[in-house]
Amino acid sequence: MKKYMNKAFSLLLTFLFCSGCFVCGFPASAAEADADCAQNSFEFAVKAAEIIKNNSDGSMLRVMGKLKDGIADFDFSDASESVVSADGRFVLQFAEEAELVACLTKLQGDDNVLYAERDVPVYTGALEKSSDHLSWGAEVIKADAYAQSITPSPGESVTVAIVDSGAEDIDFLKDKLIDGYDFFENDSDAFEDVSDDSHGTFLASIIADCTGSLPIKIMPVRVLDSKNASLINFINGVYYAVDNGADVINISLCIAMSNCRSIEDAISYAEANNVTVVVCAGNSNSDVKKFCPSHCATAITVSSVDSERNFSHRFSNFGSEVDLAAPGENIGGYNAAGEITTSNGTSLSTAFVSAAAAMFRLDNPGCNTEQVRNALVLSAEDMGDPGRDDYYGFGIPKLSKLALSDKKYVESVSFAQNSYSLRLYEELEINPVFYPADATDKSFTVSSDSPCISVNGNVITAVSDGEAVIRVTSNDGLYTAEVAVTTKMPEIKIENNPGNKTINYGETLRLTAEVENGADNTAVLWYVDGVESGEGTIFEISPKNDSAEVTVKIVKSDGTPLLDKNGNEISDSQTVTVKSGFFMKLISFFKNLFRISRLVLQSVM
């Protein structure tokens, strides 16, 4: 096995440390120096792992953290052993519990310290073995259909780092495994897996099974012994994977902590370096918010389903951070002895999604982590409640959706113009511009960030006053485009309205309403002193009183008034005043009397 082939390298590394090629010695006494300084991330990880190896009694009397300004003149003399990196990360070992508590309290209250946390055990996300020996997970996610459609460029490959218990160099993995690191033994040979359930080897076999002969390599980063690991080694394992060429990191480990700055910092480091991180939801049948790194938003968090595609209520965690679900019960794989067995747990679900992420990255060189996430989400078969839910996330990946023959991917999506303006109830068909024009799949989804716009397929409709951003996303999930849409509500005004009109008693006044941005399914109604009195843009009034308040409104088809964005009715008003002097009324009386008399005479004759 490679374990023995690499011992020479391990001895050489030790010689270099001891000979002074690296600054690896610890202070002779606390008074001589505060901390041993590491010049780079890997040197820091090695020194931290050596501290842990030297104190492997299980007490875990260690503190880790980060200084604000990198290496500084900082007092770490309370620790029996210590190391600090160039970017300010530190690990401290203590001889007694009381010393650890006192120092941790001091560090957490120091303004020069970004965070300080205690080392804790890290556990696997696997459960007990099952008696069922059928392997069904790769078929469910349609791994073969996608793998067979990928034609990598010459020399192109993708690396999946499994930060776990190492991976035994069994026959099934011989063409997949590449060198990693063993932080438990603190040497360069990670091809050893002594965990009780062959955890790392099992995960590697799932990824190898899904990816077949594709140039997808597996880098074991060993941070786990039999059942648990030091949090410090685990975090340094993530940094190691990023710094040594991983494109995807599989984390099937779980910590019962609602937050951990050290983990969040490591995941953010991976994201900043365009490394996709896939993590297990955990197996406590609880909310992922209680666990790390399950709750990290930038990672892809995976829950478990059984062979009937039902959520694994027996053990799988759930919650708002779950992104996808994948097979996690009665999954076939290889143990460290090269024997096929089965196991359960969200650890296994994570390996399926890591394999999917690796295949997509191989199929789309140069893609970023957001594009990987979007593609897997858009490939998912929706399960449970419609849309995203806390059990299945966006659903179970169906990689066959990504396997288009002779495909030509979309390279950009845009809109024909910079913005749009719609009248109320006006519809607009969204037809984005794709480049290249002959892209294989030019389907897309449309969404709006405001309730003033409703979306039905690729047609949007203005339903209220406001502004919205319309987003289109290509079906492969790689590209989006956004455009601003302003909705214009109708406006109404009584023509040449000076605020009031004065007419003589008995006269008739004709009023005209001017409507701008008129909308279908609306009507114009007139009101006199609050009483509905007419409909249409023209209205005549002949008041009998000294004055009348005339109001015109735009109403919906059901008669309810339209409201603007401030909640006010869309209307205009005018006061009509009547000259009602005694002589005007007397003249009107005789006119009416004459008219009546003439009608009577005509009827008699």
PyMOL commands that set and color helices and strands:
alter all, ss='L'
color gray80, all
select helices_A, chain A and resi 2-5+7-19+41-54+97-108+137-140+143-149+171-173+199-211+231-243+261-272+288-290+346-363+369-379+399-402+582-604
alter helices_A, ss='H'
color red, helices_A
select strands_A, chain A and resi 36-38+62-67+81-85+89-93+113-118+121-124+158-164+181-182+216-222+228-230+248-251+253-254+276-280+300-305+322-327+331-334+340-343+380-381+396-397+412-414+419-423+427-429+433-435+444-448+453-456+459-462+466-474+480-488+491-494+500-504+509-516+522-528+531-535+538-541+547-556+571-579
alter strands_A, ss='S'
color yellow, strands_A
deselect
rebuild
show_as cartoon
